[in-house]
Amino acid sequence: MSEKIERLKTVIIGSGPAGYTAAIYAARADLKPVMYTGMEPGGQLTTTTEVDNFPGYPEGIDGPTMMVQLQQQAERFGTEVRIGMVTAVELSDETGGIHKLTIDSDKVIEAETVIISTGASAKYLNLPSEQRLRGGGVSACAVCDGFFYKGQDVAIVGGGDTAAEEASYLANICNKVTMLIRKDHMRASKAMQHRVNSLKNIDVRYNTEIDEVLGDQVVEGLRMVNNQTGKKEEIAITGLFIAIGHTPNTGIFKGQLDMDETGYILTKGKSTKTNKPGVFASGDAQDKEYRQAVTAAGTGCMAALDAERYLATVETPEEVV
Ligand SMILES: Cc1cc2nc3c(=O)[nH]c(=O)nc-3n(C[C@H](O)[C@H](O)[C@H](O)COP(=O)(O)OP(=O)(O)OC[C@H]3O[C@@H](n4cnc5c(N)ncnc54)[C@H](O)[C@@H]3O)c2cc1C
């Protein structure tokens, strides 16, 4: 006799700020949410030591502690947090349809609503010295960590719009910003290039890459190399920002959900609704613009409210026993 397939009202995929906020709202609305944490329980904030800009923490808080507190708050209202990856999905096209999720390439569960909070992963150069100093002065988020380098000399890697925007942001806070661009031109829009070039404390270096990030425990400098001439140069910096892009963790939804050309899930209007009824997307997986914990949390709240309203208006098929 085959085993009965578990049917859940709301499954939340991902355990970052978006997922936990969705869980708090969904649990309080009695949707009995079950969360799958994925490979990085707590999400991106578990990779940072200081979060200074999340409202409610006047002294700031370290990322892993904040995420444990969010988990505790979600569990307080009855969220069931399960360690596991959603490895495949079969999303229904029908209103009131049941979605099938495969967990760890093994177990299949059914969900009346699905909240996607799978986040995004920052791209790094993967140099050994860069990886060793992540959290010790190497960061992938200027808006998050730039403040810690106020009045200091920093460097940023990248030549696209995000890099140009982050370089301008850093230039307002820091003493000097050295911008390293691998090519002989900036990919950023003309307007962004103009902004960068108009800021006197940004030193743009074209055809330039990192040879090594210098420093033992924290970043103390950078050895750059000109990829045309091979000439190396060392500069003293305290912060290094990598701005070469993000990859949204949305691969398992490809072909089923509408996405932009870089894989961010598209949502309808101001809602978190995707093109599949009963499937909602929140956090960095659908936001390439802001990518902050507080905005992720905001859309997590919206996703739970959207799921609750959806369930109130549809009839779902009986469970097969
Ligand atoms: C170094 C660094 C410092 C930062 N500092 C700050 C800061 O100070 N302030 C701030 O506001 N923001 C900061 N950010 C940005 C912030 O971390 C993100 O905007 C936020 O975490 C996004 O939340 P999220 O819930 O959308 O996704 P994430 O935090 O990315 O979490 C995604 C979750 O989805 C899970 N997942 C992925 N795929 C699957 C799957 N198939 N099945 C199950 N689970 C899955 C992962 O395990 C993870 O738990 C920082 C980011 C970085 C990298």
The ligand as an SDF file (V2000), in Angstrom:
LIG
                    3D

 53 58  0  0  0  0  0  0  0  0999 V2000
   27.7780   40.0410    3.6160 C   0  0  0  0  0  0  0  0  0  0  0  0
   26.3750   40.5790    3.6030 C   0  0  0  0  0  0  0  0  0  0  0  0
   26.0110   41.5300    4.5390 C   0  0  0  0  0  0  0  0  0  0  0  0
   24.7220   42.0230    4.5550 C   0  0  0  0  0  0  0  0  0  0  0  0
   24.3970   42.9610    5.4860 N   0  0  0  0  0  0  0  0  0  0  0  0
   23.1480   43.4660    5.5140 C   0  0  0  0  0  0  0  0  0  0  0  0
   22.7860   44.4580    6.4740 C   0  0  0  0  0  0  0  0  0  0  0  0
   23.6010   44.8710    7.3040 O   0  0  0  0  0  0  0  0  0  0  0  0
   21.5170   44.9280    6.4340 N   0  0  0  0  0  0  0  0  0  0  0  0
   20.5850   44.5110    5.5070 C   0  0  0  0  0  0  0  0  0  0  0  0
   19.4480   44.9680    5.5250 O   0  0  0  0  0  0  0  0  0  0  0  0
   20.9170   43.5840    4.5740 N   0  0  0  0  0  0  0  0  0  0  0  0
   22.1530   43.0610    4.5550 C   0  0  0  0  0  0  0  0  0  0  0  0
   22.5070   42.1460    3.5950 N   0  0  0  0  0  0  0  0  0  0  0  0
   21.4960   41.7620    2.6040 C   0  0  0  0  0  0  0  0  0  0  0  0
   20.5050   40.7680    3.2310 C   0  0  0  0  0  0  0  0  0  0  0  0
   21.2440   39.7200    3.8450 O   0  0  0  0  0  0  0  0  0  0  0  0
   19.5410   40.2050    2.2020 C   0  0  0  0  0  0  0  0  0  0  0  0
   18.8910   41.2590    1.5300 O   0  0  0  0  0  0  0  0  0  0  0  0
   18.4890   39.3400    2.8660 C   0  0  0  0  0  0  0  0  0  0  0  0
   19.1040   38.3050    3.6240 O   0  0  0  0  0  0  0  0  0  0  0  0
   17.5670   38.6970    1.8390 C   0  0  0  0  0  0  0  0  0  0  0  0
   16.6710   37.9040    2.5400 O   0  0  0  0  0  0  0  0  0  0  0  0
   15.8890   36.6980    1.8510 P   0  0  0  0  0  0  0  0  0  0  0  0
   15.0200   36.1420    2.9370 O   0  0  0  0  0  0  0  0  0  0  0  0
   15.2540   37.1520    0.6080 O   0  0  0  0  0  0  0  0  0  0  0  0
   16.9750   35.6360    1.4070 O   0  0  0  0  0  0  0  0  0  0  0  0
   18.3140   35.0450    2.0240 P   0  0  0  0  0  0  0  0  0  0  0  0
   18.7470   35.7170    3.2620 O   0  0  0  0  0  0  0  0  0  0  0  0
   19.2460   34.9970    0.8740 O   0  0  0  0  0  0  0  0  0  0  0  0
   17.8770   33.5570    2.4070 O   0  0  0  0  0  0  0  0  0  0  0  0
   17.5540   32.6270    1.4250 C   0  0  0  0  0  0  0  0  0  0  0  0
   17.1590   31.3510    2.0930 C   0  0  0  0  0  0  0  0  0  0  0  0
   16.6440   30.4420    1.1280 O   0  0  0  0  0  0  0  0  0  0  0  0
   17.1710   29.1490    1.3610 C   0  0  0  0  0  0  0  0  0  0  0  0
   17.0500   28.4010    0.1130 N   0  0  0  0  0  0  0  0  0  0  0  0
   17.5790   28.6760   -1.1010 C   0  0  0  0  0  0  0  0  0  0  0  0
   17.2330   27.7140   -1.9850 N   0  0  0  0  0  0  0  0  0  0  0  0
   16.4510   26.8200   -1.3130 C   0  0  0  0  0  0  0  0  0  0  0  0
   15.7870   25.5960   -1.6660 C   0  0  0  0  0  0  0  0  0  0  0  0
   15.8430   25.1070   -2.9020 N   0  0  0  0  0  0  0  0  0  0  0  0
   15.0910   24.9320   -0.7070 N   0  0  0  0  0  0  0  0  0  0  0  0
   15.0050   25.4270    0.5630 C   0  0  0  0  0  0  0  0  0  0  0  0
   15.6090   26.5800    0.9460 N   0  0  0  0  0  0  0  0  0  0  0  0
   16.3270   27.2510    0.0180 C   0  0  0  0  0  0  0  0  0  0  0  0
   18.5570   29.3980    1.8790 C   0  0  0  0  0  0  0  0  0  0  0  0
   19.0390   28.2750    2.6050 O   0  0  0  0  0  0  0  0  0  0  0  0
   18.3150   30.6140    2.7840 C   0  0  0  0  0  0  0  0  0  0  0  0
   17.8890   30.1900    4.0400 O   0  0  0  0  0  0  0  0  0  0  0  0
   23.7770   41.5940    3.5820 C   0  0  0  0  0  0  0  0  0  0  0  0
   24.1340   40.6260    2.6400 C   0  0  0  0  0  0  0  0  0  0  0  0
   25.4240   40.1070    2.6510 C   0  0  0  0  0  0  0  0  0  0  0  0
   25.8000   39.0430    1.6510 C   0  0  0  0  0  0  0  0  0  0  0  0
  1  2  1  0
  2  3  1  0
  2 52  2  0
  3  4  2  0
  4  5  1  0
  4 50  1  0
  5  6  2  0
  6  7  1  0
  6 13  1  0
  7  8  2  0
  7  9  1  0
  9 10  1  0
 10 11  2  0
 10 12  1  0
 12 13  2  0
 13 14  1  0
 14 15  1  0
 14 50  1  0
 15 16  1  0
 16 17  1  0
 16 18  1  0
 18 19  1  0
 18 20  1  0
 20 21  1  0
 20 22  1  0
 22 23  1  0
 23 24  1  0
 24 25  2  0
 24 26  1  0
 24 27  1  0
 27 28  1  0
 28 29  2  0
 28 30  1  0
 28 31  1  0
 31 32  1  0
 32 33  1  0
 33 34  1  0
 33 48  1  0
 34 35  1  0
 35 36  1  0
 35 46  1  0
 36 37  1  0
 36 45  1  0
 37 38  2  0
 38 39  1  0
 39 40  1  0
 39 45  2  0
 40 41  1  0
 40 42  2  0
 42 43  1  0
 43 44  2  0
 44 45  1  0
 46 47  1  0
 46 48  1  0
 48 49  1  0
 50 51  2  0
 51 52  1  0
 52 53  1  0
M  END
$$$$
